[in-house]
Amino acid sequence: MLNKVSNYIDQFQLLDKNKLYLVALSGGADSVALLLALHQLGYRLETVHCNFKLRGSESDRDEIFCNNLANRLNIKHHIIHFETNTYAKLHKVSVEMAARELRYKYFESLMGGIGASGICIAHHKEDSVETILLNLIRGTGLKGLTGIKPINGNLIRPLLPCTRQEIERFLKKNHQNFVIDGTNYDNVFHRNKLRNSIIPIIKEINPSFDDSLLKLASIVSGASLIVENSVTEYITKITQSEYSDKETLIECIKRGSLFSKVYFIDINAVKEYSSPSYLLYFILSPLGFSSPLIDQIAESLDSQTGKTWKSHTHELLLDRGKLILSRIIPSIEKEMKIPEEGRYVFSSELTIVFKKLIRDNIFVIPTTSEKIAIDARRVQFPLLVRPIHAGDRFIPFGMKGSKLVSDFLTDIKMNVIDRRKQLVLCDAGGNIIWLVGQRLDNRYRIDDTSVNLLLIHIERTFD
C-alpha cells in the first residue's frame, strides 16, 4: 500500500516534502493508516482531531487514542471540541451536516494559523464508490458522477487509490491498532446502509462493481470537463457584471459563493441554449439553489418582470429581459452624518469623499453620475447620507418641479435589488441634495456665479 500511496502522490503532485500538512485524525483505520503512511514517507505533518461530543465515552476514547498516537510519532497534535447538536439546531441542519461544517471551518482556520499547505483526508476507493451512488440516489448532475477528486482546494486525499482491505492489511503489517466507531454499523445513516447492505448485493451480480463504477466515473469526468469548458465559455458571453468588472461570473463563483457583485444574464440567450435548465443549474447550483427550484426558474423565463427566487445566500431577479443575480442584500437601514469635508466609509463596498475647492479657470464640471460638484453656498453641514424613505421627493437636475424618488427610480428602470441599496445625501434641513450615484437635485447645481464648491464622489469596492 505504501508504494501505491507514494506513486499516487507523485502522479497528481499532491504533496511537497518541503511543506507542512495537516492530517485529519479520527482514530479510525483509514485516518490512522493515512497518518502512518505519510509519516513513513517522510512528510512534515501535524494532526488534528475533532471531538463532536456525539458518542459519549466513545468520543472521549477516540480523543485520547489520537493524542497518544500523535505523541508516540512525535507529531504535534491539535484537539477541538464542538457542541454539534447545538450548532445543528441553531442553523437548522442535520447533525451530519453540522459536523461537516464545523470540521472544515476549523480546518481552514487551523491551516492558516500554522502555515499548513493543505489538509490530508483519509477518503479511499470505497468512499468514492459510495459517494457516486449516494449522489445518484439523491439526484445529481454530471459532476456528482465523477467521484471524489484527489485534490479539491486545500483538501488532499492520498489514500484514494487504496481499498479498505489494503488499508487494514497495512495496519496489521505495522502492528498498528485503531478505534472502531460503533455508528459505522448503524444503517440509519444512508452511507452505512449502502456500505453494509446495498453494495454487497450489487457485488453478487458484479464482483468488480467498484472498478466498473470508477471506470464510468473516469469517463464521465472527461465528458464533464468538455461540457464545463463549453458552458463556461457560453456563460461568459451572455453575462455582464455590475460596473463592467473584469471578473467573470464563473470565476466569481469558483472564488467563493458569497460574492458581492451583481451579474446580469441575458434571458434570450438562456432560452436559446440547447438546455436552459442545465445552463441555469451550472450557474445556480453552487450558490445553493435546489434542483426543483432551478427547474421552476427555467420554466418561468417568460414571466413578468419582478419575479424573484432565493437560495439561503443569493437571489435571482427577472427584470426586463435579464436575470439579475446577486447575494441577498437586505434594505439599507444605516445612516451616516457628515460633519465636514473628508473621506467617509459607508460600508465595505462604498466610500463617499467630500472635498471643498475654489473654482478656477481650469475647473471642469463632472459629467459622471458618481461624481458631482455643488454650490457650497447652498449647503450647510452636517450633511446626512441615508437610505431612501417612502415619500422622499427631490427636483431632478434639469427639471423645475419635484418628483417622488420612487417614481424617478421607476422611470430609470432601477431594479428591486438596486433600490434596496439606493442612498440619498441630505443637507442640514433634510432636503435631498443628491440621489447618490444617480442624479443631483437641481437646487444645488452650480452656475456662473458659483465660486466655492463642494466636490463629492463615490468609490466602490468589491470582494
Secondary structure, DSSP 8 states (H G I E B T S, - for coil): -HHHHHHHHHHHT---TTSEEEEE--SSHHHHHHHHHHHHTT-EEEEEEEE-S-STHHHHHHHHHHHHHHHHTT--EEEEE--HHHHHHHHT--HHHHHHHHHHHHHHHHHHHHT-S-EE----HHHHHHHHHHHHHH---GGGGS---SEETTEE-TTTT--HHHHHHHHHHTT------GGGG-TTSHHHHIIIIIHHHHHHH-TTHHHHHHHHHHHHHHHHHHHHHHHHHHHHHHEEEGGG-SS-HHHHHHH-S-----EEEEHHHHHHSS-HHHHHHHHHGGGT--HHHHHHHHHTTTS-TT-EEE-SSEEEEEETTEEEEEE--------EEE-SSEEEE-SSSEEEEEEEEE--TT-----STTEEEEEGGG--S-EEEEE--TT-EE-BTT-SS-EEHHHHHHHTT--HHHHHH-EEEE-TTS-EEEETTTEEBGGG---TT--EEEEEEEEE---
